[in-house]
Amino acid sequence: MKVLHLASFSGNSGDILNHSGFRPWFQNQISSPIKWANFEIRDVYRGDRSFKSDLLPASAGCDLLVVGGGNYLELWPSNTSTGTSLDFSPELLDSLEVPVFFNALGVDLGQGISQIAQKNFPPFIARLQNSDQFLLSVRNDGSLKALSSLTASGVETSRIPDHGFFSKLPLSNLNFSNHRYFPKIGINIAQDMADIRFEKFGGINAFIETFVAFLVELWTETKSTFIFFAHVKSDLLIASQIIDQLPDKIAREFVEVAKLNSTQFGSFEMFEQYTQCDLVLANRFHSNVFAIANCIPVIGLSNYPQISNLYEEIGLTSMVADIHEPSYAANLVANSLQALSGVNEIKEQLREINRTLLRERSSFLPTLHQWFASNQLKEKLI
């Protein structure tokens, strides 16, 4: 079976984590080996390729087109036919001759909604929902709620836990660091969408100043080593600014920076370093997903709706911290100390959440199998 996979395969370690949890699971549903063909969506964003001229002919020789996972249903673009970064015009949909599985996509209202999206997004979604050729699913980051607020078709859309929850590291066994007397704390801070993330600080510099003060206080209480993780290159820039403002002793003796390498193997090397942490503080989606999936105590740092929505959907709101305003720091110190002192209880709580997520993804299988059958792919099922 030949499957064309439209997604991002480099440049963001979270995408790689997602695919590594998706493809083995999808292969387990198919009786014959899948031959995957990658179509890099960033090539379209860069203008090097197009959906019409390149994706459409590439799909013609395939049994199936898989789109995502990824946050492709953002509603801010004003230069596409759908009002999202997934520019699938009605003409393109008419021309596609293969079944299309829209795989655990993010529906993102965090950056607002363009006039084009207000007009064209609802009929685009209705087209997907009302044709057996297409199977639409969204991920567990508030996307189903966002989709429901924008459409009124009454057709139920499936929600699937992000496949990053089910990724397995290929390098070595997970080795947690409970034997160390001084904890290691993983930190992932994103600086993109700065006008939204840091609006109440008056800019990124004020946020960094507050975050540095938080780290100093936390280090004073714990003598922790801080390890900074970058999923994309801009994460490295803000990490550098934070480290530069730390006191010299902390910056020189208690800071590590994980290597930025967003190729597939490099990303897994980085994620393996996450497993050395006693606590993770993160505001990127897949940084939180990986920690939860591997039962690493984690506090989600929310200055974008996606993170608080994720924790709400998995029933773990006690482990998310709102960092929109400068007053967050005192509570975050207390929450971090509490998490470090209750590691075993948190791990058991995360194990139960992962069991629930596994059941939720399994409950999607009848829908997937029925869709296969309606598209004459039933004989390929196990």
C-alpha positions in Angstrom: 0.0 0.0 0.0 1.4 3.4 -1.0 0.6 6.3 1.2 1.4 9.9 0.4 2.0 11.8 3.7 1.6 15.6 3.6 3.2 17.0 6.8 6.3 18.6 8.1 9.3 16.3 8.4 12.1 18.6 9.4 12.5 21.9 11.3 10.4 21.2 14.3 11.1 18.2 16.6 7.5 18.0 17.7 6.4 17.1 14.2 8.9 14.2 14.2 7.6 13.0 17.6 4.1 13.1 16.2 4.9 11.0 13.1 6.9 8.4 15.1 3.8 7.8 17.2 1.4 7.7 14.2 3.0 5.5 11.6 3.6 2.3 13.6 0.0 2.6 14.9 -1.4 3.1 11.4 0.7 0.3 9.9 -0.8 -2.0 12.6 -4.2 -1.5 10.9 -3.0 -2.5 7.5 -2.3 -6.1 6.3 0.5 -5.2 3.8 3.6 -3.1 4.3 3.0 0.6 3.8 5.3 2.5 1.4 5.4 6.0 2.7 6.1 9.0 0.4 6.8 12.3 2.2 5.5 15.6 0.9 7.0 18.4 2.9 4.4 21.0 3.6 7.0 23.7 4.4 8.0 23.5 0.7 4.6 24.9 -0.1 4.8 27.6 2.6 8.2 28.6 1.1 6.7 28.8 -2.4 9.0 26.0 -3.8 6.1 23.6 -4.5 2.3 23.8 -4.6 -0.7 21.7 -3.7 -2.1 21.9 -7.2 1.0 21.4 -9.3 2.9 19.0 -7.1 0.7 17.4 -4.4 -2.1 16.6 -6.8 0.0 14.6 -9.4 2.0 12.9 -6.6 -1.3 11.6 -5.0 -2.4 10.1 -8.3 -0.2 7.0 -7.9 -1.1 6.4 -4.3 -3.8 4.5 -2.5 -4.3 7.1 0.2 -3.3 10.7 1.2 -2.7 11.4 4.9 -2.6 15.0 5.9 -0.9 15.8 9.2 -0.7 15.6 12.1 0.0 19.2 12.6 -1.5 22.6 13.5 -2.7 23.2 9.9 -6.1 24.6 10.6 -4.9 28.0 11.9 -7.5 30.6 11.1 -5.4 33.7 10.7 -4.1 33.4 7.1 -5.8 35.8 4.6 -4.1 34.6 1.5 -5.5 31.1 1.1 -8.8 29.8 -0.2 -9.7 28.1 3.1 -8.4 30.8 5.5 -6.0 28.2 6.9 -2.5 27.2 6.1 -4.0 24.1 4.4 -4.9 25.8 1.1 -7.2 23.0 -0.3 -9.5 24.9 -2.7 -12.8 23.4 -3.8 -11.2 22.8 -7.2 -8.3 20.9 -5.6 -10.7 18.7 -3.6 -12.7 18.0 -6.7 -9.5 16.9 -8.5 -8.2 14.5 -5.7 -9.0 11.0 -6.7 -7.7 9.2 -3.6 -9.2 8.9 0.0 -7.8 11.6 2.3 -7.3 11.1 6.0 -6.9 14.5 7.8 -5.0 13.1 10.8 -5.4 14.8 14.2 -5.1 18.3 13.0 -5.0 21.4 15.2 -7.8 24.0 14.8 -6.2 27.1 16.2 -8.0 30.4 17.0 -5.1 31.8 19.2 -4.0 34.3 16.5 -7.5 35.3 15.6 -9.6 34.6 12.5 -9.3 36.3 9.1 -12.3 37.5 7.1 -11.4 34.9 4.5 -11.6 32.2 7.2 -14.9 33.5 8.5 -16.3 33.1 5.0 -14.6 30.0 3.6 -13.6 27.8 6.5 -17.2 26.5 7.4 -18.0 25.3 3.8 -14.5 23.8 3.6 -15.1 21.8 6.8 -18.6 20.9 5.7 -17.2 19.5 2.4 -14.8 17.3 4.3 -17.5 16.1 6.8 -20.1 15.3 4.1 -18.0 13.2 1.8 -17.0 9.6 2.3 -13.8 10.4 0.5 -12.5 12.4 3.4 -12.1 11.6 7.1 -11.5 14.6 9.3 -10.0 14.2 12.8 -8.7 16.8 15.2 -6.3 16.6 18.2 -6.8 17.0 21.9 -5.8 20.6 22.3 -9.1 22.4 22.3 -9.5 21.9 18.5 -12.9 20.1 18.7 -14.3 23.0 20.8 -12.8 25.5 18.4 -14.2 23.7 15.4 -17.7 23.4 16.9 -17.7 27.2 17.5 -17.1 27.9 13.9 -19.3 25.3 12.1 -22.9 24.2 12.6 -23.1 21.2 10.3 -24.2 18.8 13.1 -21.8 16.2 11.7 -19.6 14.7 14.4 -15.8 15.0 14.0 -13.5 12.6 15.7 -11.0 13.7 18.3 -7.7 11.7 18.6 -5.0 12.2 21.2 -2.0 13.7 19.5 0.2 10.8 18.3 3.2 12.2 20.1 1.7 10.7 23.2 2.5 7.3 21.8 6.0 7.8 20.4 8.7 5.5 21.6 12.3 6.5 21.7 14.5 4.3 19.5 17.8 5.0 21.1 17.9 3.5 24.6 15.7 2.7 27.6 14.3 5.6 29.5 16.5 6.4 32.5 14.9 8.7 35.0 17.1 10.7 37.4 15.5 10.1 40.8 18.8 8.9 42.2 20.4 12.4 42.0 20.2 14.5 45.2 20.0 17.7 43.2 17.2 17.8 40.6 17.5 18.5 36.9 14.8 20.7 35.5 14.1 20.8 31.8 13.0 24.1 30.3 11.4 24.8 27.0 10.3 28.4 26.2 8.9 29.5 22.9 9.2 33.1 21.7 7.2 33.0 18.5 3.8 34.9 18.4 5.4 37.3 20.8 2.6 39.9 20.5 0.2 37.3 22.0 2.5 35.5 24.4 4.1 38.6 26.0 1.3 41.2 25.5 0.8 41.8 29.3 4.6 42.2 29.9 4.9 44.9 27.3 7.3 42.8 25.3 9.7 39.8 25.5 12.4 41.5 27.5 10.2 42.1 30.5 9.1 38.4 30.3 12.7 37.3 30.3 13.5 39.5 33.3 10.6 37.9 35.3 11.5 34.4 34.2 15.2 34.8 35.2 14.1 36.0 38.6 11.9 32.9 38.9 14.8 30.6 38.0 17.1 32.3 40.5 14.6 31.8 43.3 13.9 28.1 42.2 17.7 27.5 42.1 18.1 29.0 45.6 15.6 26.5 46.9 16.8 23.4 45.0 20.3 23.9 43.6 18.8 22.5 40.4 20.6 22.1 37.1 18.6 23.7 34.3 18.6 22.1 30.9 17.2 24.2 28.0 15.5 22.4 25.1 15.0 24.0 21.7 12.4 22.5 19.3 12.9 25.2 16.7 15.7 27.7 16.2 13.8 30.6 17.8 13.7 28.6 21.0 17.4 28.7 21.1 17.4 32.5 20.8 15.3 33.1 23.9 17.1 30.4 25.9 20.4 32.3 25.1 18.9 35.6 26.4 17.6 33.9 29.6 21.0 32.3 30.3 22.8 35.5 29.6 20.8 37.2 32.4 21.3 34.5 35.0 23.8 35.1 37.7 27.3 34.0 36.6 27.5 31.1 39.1 24.2 29.6 37.9 24.9 30.2 34.2 28.4 28.6 34.4 27.8 25.7 36.7 24.1 24.8 36.6 23.0 25.2 33.0 23.0 22.8 30.1 21.7 23.4 26.6 20.4 20.4 24.6 21.7 20.3 21.0 19.4 21.7 18.4 19.1 19.2 15.6 15.6 18.9 14.2 16.4 16.0 11.9 14.6 12.7 12.9 17.6 11.1 14.6 18.7 14.4 16.2 15.2 15.1 17.5 15.2 11.7 19.3 18.6 12.4 20.8 17.1 15.5 22.3 13.9 13.9 23.5 16.1 11.2 25.2 17.6 14.1 27.2 14.2 15.0 28.5 14.1 11.6 30.2 17.0 12.8 32.5 14.8 15.5 34.0 13.0 15.3 37.3 10.7 18.1 36.2 9.9 19.8 32.9 8.6 23.4 32.5 7.4 23.9 29.0 5.1 26.0 26.8 5.6 24.2 23.5 2.8 21.6 22.8 5.0 18.6 22.0 7.4 19.4 24.9 4.4 18.9 27.2 3.1 15.9 25.2 6.4 14.1 25.5 6.7 14.7 29.2 3.2 13.5 29.9 3.6 10.4 27.6 6.8 9.4 29.4 5.5 10.1 32.9 7.9 12.9 33.6 6.5 15.4 36.1 5.7 18.5 34.1 4.2 21.9 34.5 2.6 23.4 31.3 3.5 27.0 30.9 0.5 28.6 29.3 0.8 31.9 27.4 -1.1 30.5 24.3 -4.5 28.8 24.5 -3.2 25.5 23.1 -1.4 24.5 26.3 -4.3 25.2 28.8 -6.7 23.5 26.4 -4.5 20.4 26.3 -4.4 20.1 30.1 -8.1 20.8 30.3 -8.9 18.0 27.8 -6.7 15.4 29.7 -8.1 16.4 33.1 -4.8 17.8 34.5 -5.5 21.5 35.0 -3.6 21.4 38.3 -0.4 21.0 36.4 -0.7 24.1 34.1 0.5 27.5 35.1 -0.8 30.7 33.5 2.3 32.8 32.7 0.5 35.6 30.8 1.2 38.2 33.6 4.2 39.1 35.7 2.6 37.9 38.9 2.9 34.2 37.8 6.4 33.8 39.2 5.7 33.3 42.9 3.0 30.6 42.3 5.3 28.9 39.8 8.1 28.5 42.3 5.6 27.0 44.8 4.2 24.7 42.1 7.6 23.6 41.0 8.7 22.7 44.6 5.5 20.8 45.1 6.0 18.8 41.9 9.6 17.9 42.9 8.4 16.7 46.3 5.6 14.6 44.9 7.3 12.9 42.0 5.8 9.4 42.6 2.3 10.6 42.9 2.6 12.7 39.7 4.0 9.7 37.8 1.1 7.5 38.8 -1.3 10.2 37.8 0.4 10.5 34.4 0.3 6.7 34.0 -3.5 6.8 34.4 -3.9 9.6 32.0 -1.8 7.7 29.4 -4.1 4.6 29.9 -7.1 6.9 29.2 -5.4 8.4 26.1 -4.7 4.9 24.8 -8.3 3.9 25.2 -9.4 7.1 23.4 -7.2 6.5 20.4 -8.4 2.8 20.3 -12.0 4.0 20.3 -11.3 5.8 17.0 -10.4 2.6 15.2 -14.0 1.5 14.3 -14.5 4.9 12.6 -11.2 4.5 10.7 -12.0 0.9 9.6 -15.5 1.9 8.4 -14.0 4.7 6.4 -11.5 2.3 4.8 -14.3 0.1 3.8 -16.3 2.9 2.3 -13.3 3.8 0.1 -12.7 0.2 -1.2 -9.6 -0.2 1.1 -11.2 -2.8 3.3 -9.1 -5.7 1.8 -6.0 -3.9 3.1 -7.1 -4.0 6.7 -5.7 -6.6 9.1 
